């Protein structure tokens, strides 16, 4: 029966049947049938009897509104990331739904958004097979969600801003960026596609395809966003460079290369597109700059045949190019492009630039199996290492103000810290190579890797990272966040045991 005791409901194979109770008319009324493609495994009402959630053996979850006659299907989740969910729970407000596997959904969000996975670190507490969760329950005041595991329970405060893993069904493959208004995400995905997805409050809507490659030679390589948000551009394996409008208009092909074009960039005025060739064919180791308004093309070439790498426009419109052991800065003003600065790095390196906020570049210096982050200021003509980001950096970016560095390492650890070199905050969750982007308002960081995109609230850089606190302060802080204690136990094989103390909950959820 539903919580109001006015409905009788039962499962009949792949059908869920609902029949009203309590009146003469209802006794003769036929049962309403909610049809599914597969046999049902679970059904649950919300506390008011106004909503119903059902799941089937394919892992599909459906949510129904009982305010309509017949009941109306309000959202459906496919089972690609869940198998046979047997735990479904509404919170007391009817605005959230929890699922087997430790998933949480905001029912006020658009119906096509992804669930929020509540993942514990692999090996946490009980071993590598207990991190995904079995049961789920909400606190009566909707302040907590509890997820059950094989030998433990995890408590998650709902007041906290968790990083959101999104768009996993589209299989993102590395590059992601915000549009300049911060309302949409553009990203590269599997099957040679460029996709765009709208951000709405705490949710992300299903993406739409802006570009789809006709074959593997047309797959997009390392796209770049126009600063005005009008288009995204990228090179391909066959040498074409594409300009794809974000409003869905026709794409434009820029020609001149026949060799792979790995890196492209757009000038601050969103008028010039630059790309580098010569990845395989050294005769094409040059830079082409296309003027989208006039149709003119400029060629930047010193004639040394060195394989070129990453390139980026500075804030004043000069073009910085990774040129072997050198970083060359080209001026495009005047009758012909010319080199105005040449930085001898004197070591293998990877160049990463920044678009707005100053005339500084980031590059990763690679020496003796180490890769360290270096920042170079063209105005001062000086370089300095940011040792706080470790010695295995593979990618880095400056925020629009030029004051914050975002970097990633080989293991997928994301670091966010000031350019002045203080210890960065750590964002943990990815596995492997990752790239990222800052939102224009500075409130969010998007990272893309291991087939997922994650949205992280910007860490409070005015506070020290948790892992840097002195031991006594760290222990005190941890004690405010958990009721687990490790104490001496002479009879234990390790000399220690884990004890569980009372945990009444926080009156004010701590921030970290």
Residue pairs with C-beta under 8 A, 6 or more apart in sequence:
1 7
1 8
1 9
1 21
2 9
2 45
2 49
2 66
3 45
3 46
3 47
3 48
3 49
4 48
4 49
5 21
5 22
6 20
6 21
6 22
6 49
7 18
7 19
7 20
7 21
7 49
7 66
8 18
8 19
8 20
8 21
9 16
9 17
9 18
9 19
9 43
9 45
9 52
10 16
10 17
11 17
11 40
11 43
13 39
13 40
14 35
14 36
14 37
14 38
14 39
14 40
14 56
15 33
15 34
15 35
15 36
15 40
16 33
16 34
16 36
16 40
16 43
16 52
16 54
17 31
17 32
17 33
17 34
18 31
18 32
18 34
18 52
18 66
18 71
19 26
19 29
19 30
19 31
19 32
20 26
20 29
32 70
32 71
34 52
34 54
34 62
34 64
34 71
36 54
36 56
36 60
36 62
37 56
37 58
37 60
38 56
38 57
38 58
38 60
39 56
39 57
40 54
40 55
40 56
40 57
41 55
41 56
41 57
41 84
41 85
41 86
42 53
42 54
42 55
42 85
42 86
42 87
42 88
43 52
43 53
43 54
43 55
43 88
44 52
44 53
44 88
44 89
44 90
45 51
45 52
45 90
46 52
46 90
46 94
47 90
47 92
47 94
48 94
49 66
50 65
50 66
50 67
50 94
51 63
51 64
51 65
51 66
51 74
51 90
51 94
51 107
52 63
52 64
52 66
52 71
53 61
53 62
53 63
53 64
53 88
53 90
53 97
54 61
54 62
54 64
54 88
55 61
55 62
55 84
55 85
55 86
55 88
55 99
55 100
56 79
57 84
58 79
59 78
59 79
59 80
59 81
59 82
59 83
59 84
59 85
60 76
60 77
60 78
60 79
61 76
61 77
61 79
61 82
61 85
61 88
61 99
62 73
62 75
62 76
62 77
63 73
63 74
63 75
63 76
63 97
63 107
64 71
64 72
64 73
64 74
65 71
65 72
65 74
74 107
74 111
75 107
75 111
75 112
76 111
77 105
77 115
78 169
79 85
80 169
81 101
81 115
81 117
81 168
82 99
82 100
82 101
82 103
84 100
85 99
85 100
85 101
86 100
87 98
87 99
87 100
87 134
87 135
87 136
87 148
88 97
88 98
88 99
88 100
88 136
89 97
89 98
89 136
89 137
89 138
90 96
90 97
90 138
91 97
91 98
91 138
91 142
91 145
92 138
92 140
92 141
92 142
93 142
94 107
95 106
95 107
95 108
95 142
96 104
96 105
96 106
96 107
96 138
96 142
96 145
96 158
97 104
97 105
97 107
98 104
98 105
98 136
98 137
98 138
98 145
98 147
99 105
99 115
99 136
100 133
100 134
100 135
100 136
101 117
101 132
101 133
102 117
102 118
102 119
102 120
102 132
102 133
102 136
102 147
102 154
103 115
103 116
103 117
103 118
104 115
104 116
104 117
104 118
104 145
104 156
105 113
105 115
105 116
106 113
106 116
106 202
106 203
109 200
109 201
109 202
109 203
110 200
110 203
110 205
112 205
112 206
113 166
113 203
113 204
113 205
113 206
114 164
114 165
114 166
114 167
114 168
114 169
114 204
116 162
116 164
116 165
117 165
118 133
118 145
118 147
118 154
118 156
118 162
119 131
119 132
119 429
120 130
120 131
120 149
120 154
121 131
121 428
122 128
122 131
123 131
124 130
124 131
125 149
125 151
125 152
126 149
126 150
126 151
126 152
129 150
130 149
130 150
130 151
130 152
131 149
132 149
133 147
133 148
133 149
133 154
134 147
134 148
134 149
134 150
135 147
135 148
136 145
136 146
136 147
136 148
137 145
137 146
137 148
138 144
138 145
138 146
139 145
139 146
139 505
142 158
143 157
143 158
143 159
143 505
144 155
144 156
144 157
144 158
144 505
145 155
145 156
145 158
146 153
146 154
146 155
146 156
147 153
147 154
147 156
155 503
156 162
157 506
157 509
159 509
160 509
160 511
161 457
163 427
163 429
163 454
163 455
163 456
163 457
164 202
164 204
164 454
164 455
165 429
165 452
165 453
165 454
166 197
166 204
166 452
166 453
166 454
166 455
167 185
167 187
167 189
167 195
167 197
167 204
167 207
167 452
167 453
168 451
168 452
168 453
170 187
170 189
170 190
170 193
170 195
170 207
171 189
171 190
171 191
171 451
172 187
172 188
172 189
172 190
172 448
172 451
172 452
172 453
173 188
173 189
173 190
173 448
173 451
174 188
174 433
174 435
174 448
174 449
175 187
175 188
175 222
175 223
175 435
175 448
176 185
176 186
176 187
176 188
176 435
176 436
176 437
176 446
176 447
176 448
176 453
177 185
177 186
177 187
177 223
177 225
177 232
177 437
177 446
178 184
178 185
178 186
178 437
178 438
178 439
178 440
178 444
178 446
179 185
179 186
179 196
179 225
179 229
179 246
180 225
180 227
180 228
180 229
180 440
181 229
181 440
182 199
182 439
182 440
182 441
182 444
183 198
183 199
184 196
184 197
184 198
184 199
184 246
185 196
185 197
185 199
185 204
185 207
185 446
185 453
186 194
186 195
186 196
186 210
186 223
186 225
186 232
186 246
187 194
187 195
187 197
187 207
187 448
187 453
188 194
188 195
188 220
188 223
188 234
189 195
189 207
191 212
191 213
192 212
192 213
192 215
192 216
192 218
192 219
192 220
193 209
193 210
193 211
193 212
193 213
194 209
194 210
194 211
194 220
194 223
194 232
194 234
194 244
195 207
195 208
195 209
195 210
196 207
196 208
196 210
196 246
197 204
197 205
197 206
197 207
197 208
198 204
198 205
199 205
204 455
210 232
210 244
210 245
210 246
210 248
211 220
211 242
211 244
211 251
213 219
213 220
213 236
216 237
217 236
217 237
217 238
218 236
218 237
218 238
218 240
219 236
219 237
220 234
220 235
220 236
220 242
221 234
221 235
221 236
221 237
221 260
221 261
221 262
221 263
222 234
222 235
222 262
222 263
222 264
223 232
223 233
223 234
223 264
224 232
224 233
224 234
224 264
224 265
224 266
225 232
225 266
226 232
226 233
226 266
226 270
227 266
227 267
227 268
227 269
227 270
227 355
227 356
228 269
228 270
229 246
230 245
230 246
230 247
230 270
231 243
231 244
231 245
231 246
231 270
232 244
232 246
233 241
233 242
233 243
233 244
233 264
233 266
233 273
234 241
234 242
234 244
234 264
235 241
235 257
235 260
235 261
235 262
235 263
235 264
235 275
236 242
236 260
236 261
237 260
238 258
238 260
239 255
239 256
239 257
239 258
239 259
239 260
239 261
239 277
239 284
240 253
240 254
240 255
240 257
240 261
241 253
241 254
241 255
241 257
241 261
241 264
241 273
241 275
241 290
242 251
242 252
242 253
242 254
243 251
243 252
243 253
243 254
243 273
243 292
244 251
245 251
252 292
254 273
254 275
254 288
254 290
256 288
256 290
256 297
257 275
257 277
257 284
257 288
258 281
258 284
259 277
259 278
259 279
259 280
259 281
259 284
260 277
260 279
260 280
261 275
261 276
261 277
261 279
262 276
262 279
262 309
263 275
263 276
263 308
263 309
263 310
263 311
264 273
264 274
264 275
264 276
264 311
265 273
265 274
265 275
265 311
265 312
265 313
265 319
265 353
266 272
266 273
266 274
266 313
267 273
267 274
267 313
267 317
267 319
268 313
268 315
268 316
268 317
268 355
268 356
269 317
271 291
271 292
271 293
272 289
272 290
272 291
272 292
272 313
272 332
273 289
273 290
273 292
274 287
274 288
274 289
274 290
274 311
274 313
274 319
275 287
275 288
275 290
276 285
276 286
276 287
276 308
276 309
276 311
276 321
277 284
277 285
277 286
277 288
277 308
278 284
278 285
278 286
278 305
278 307
278 308
279 307
282 305
282 307
283 305
285 301
285 304
285 305
285 306
285 307
285 308
286 299
286 300
286 301
286 308
287 299
287 300
287 301
287 308
287 311
287 319
287 321
287 330
288 297
288 298
288 299
288 300
289 297
289 298
289 299
289 300
289 319
289 332
289 337
290 296
290 297
291 297
291 298
298 332
298 336
298 337
299 337
300 319
300 321
300 330
300 337
302 323
302 328
302 339
304 324
306 323
306 324
307 324
308 321
308 322
308 323
308 324
309 321
309 322
309 323
309 350
309 351
310 321
310 322
310 350
310 351
310 352
310 353
311 319
311 320
311 321
311 322
311 351
311 353
312 319
312 320
312 351
312 352
312 353
312 354
312 355
312 361
313 319
313 320
313 353
313 355
314 320
314 329
314 353
314 359
314 361
314 378
315 355
315 356
315 357
315 358
315 359
316 359
317 332
317 333
318 329
318 330
318 331
318 332
318 340
318 359
319 329
319 330
319 332
319 337
320 327
320 328
320 329
320 330
320 351
320 353
320 361
321 327
321 328
321 329
321 330
321 351
322 349
322 350
322 351
322 363
325 344
325 345
325 346
325 347
325 348
325 349
326 342
326 343
326 344
326 345
327 342
327 343
327 345
327 351
327 361
327 363
327 376
328 339
328 341
328 342
328 343
329 339
329 340
329 341
329 342
329 343
329 378
330 337
330 338
330 339
330 340
331 337
331 338
331 339
331 340
341 378
343 376
343 383
345 363
345 365
347 365
347 366
347 367
348 365
348 366
348 367
349 363
349 364
349 365
349 366
349 374
350 363
350 364
350 366
350 371
350 394
351 361
351 362
351 363
352 361
352 362
352 363
352 364
352 395
352 396
352 397
353 361
353 362
354 360
354 361
354 362
354 397
354 398
354 402
355 400
356 400
356 402
357 398
357 399
357 400
357 401
357 402
357 403
358 377
358 379
358 398
358 402
359 377
359 378
359 379
360 375
360 376
360 377
360 378
360 398
360 402
360 419
361 375
361 376
361 378
362 373
362 374
362 375
362 376
362 396
362 397
362 398
362 405
363 373
363 374
363 376
364 371
364 372
364 373
364 374
364 393
364 394
364 395
364 396
365 371
365 372
365 374
365 385
370 391
370 392
371 391
371 392
371 393
371 394
372 385
372 386
372 387
372 389
372 390
372 391
372 393
373 385
373 386
373 389
373 393
373 396
373 405
373 407
374 383
374 384
374 385
374 386
375 383
375 384
375 386
375 405
375 419
376 382
376 383
377 383
386 405
386 417
386 419
386 421
387 421
388 415
388 417
388 421
388 422
388 423
388 424
389 396
389 405
389 407
389 415
389 417
389 424
390 409
390 415
392 409
392 410
392 411
393 407
393 408
393 409
394 408
394 409
394 410
394 433
395 407
395 408
395 433
395 434
395 435
395 436
396 405
396 406
396 407
396 408
397 405
397 406
397 407
397 436
397 437
397 438
398 404
398 405
398 406
398 419
399 405
399 406
399 438
399 442
400 438
400 440
400 442
401 442
402 419
403 418
403 419
404 416
404 417
404 418
404 419
404 438
404 442
404 461
405 415
405 416
405 417
405 418
405 419
405 424
406 414
406 415
406 416
406 436
406 438
406 445
407 414
407 415
407 424
408 414
408 415
408 430
408 433
408 434
408 435
408 436
408 447
408 449
409 415
410 432
410 433
411 431
411 432
412 429
412 430
412 431
412 432
412 433
412 434
412 449
412 450
413 426
413 427
413 428
413 430
414 426
414 427
414 428
414 430
414 434
414 436
414 445
414 447
414 456
415 424
415 425
415 426
415 427
416 424
416 425
416 427
416 445
416 458
416 459
416 461
417 423
417 424
417 425
417 461
418 461
422 461
423 464
423 465
423 468
424 465
425 459
425 461
425 465
426 465
426 467
427 445
427 447
427 454
427 456
427 459
429 454
430 447
430 449
430 450
430 452
430 454
431 449
431 450
432 449
432 450
433 449
434 447
434 448
434 449
434 450
435 447
435 448
435 449
436 445
436 446
436 447
436 448
437 445
437 446
438 444
438 445
438 458
439 445
439 446
442 458
443 457
443 458
444 455
444 456
444 457
444 458
445 455
445 456
445 458
446 453
446 454
446 455
446 456
447 453
447 454
447 456
448 454
459 465
460 511
466 474
466 477
466 512
469 477
477 510
477 512
480 506
480 510
481 510
481 512
482 503
483 500
483 501
483 502
483 503
484 498
484 499
484 500
484 501
485 498
485 499
485 500
485 501
486 496
486 497
486 498
486 499
487 496
487 497
487 499
488 495
488 496
489 495
489 496
489 497
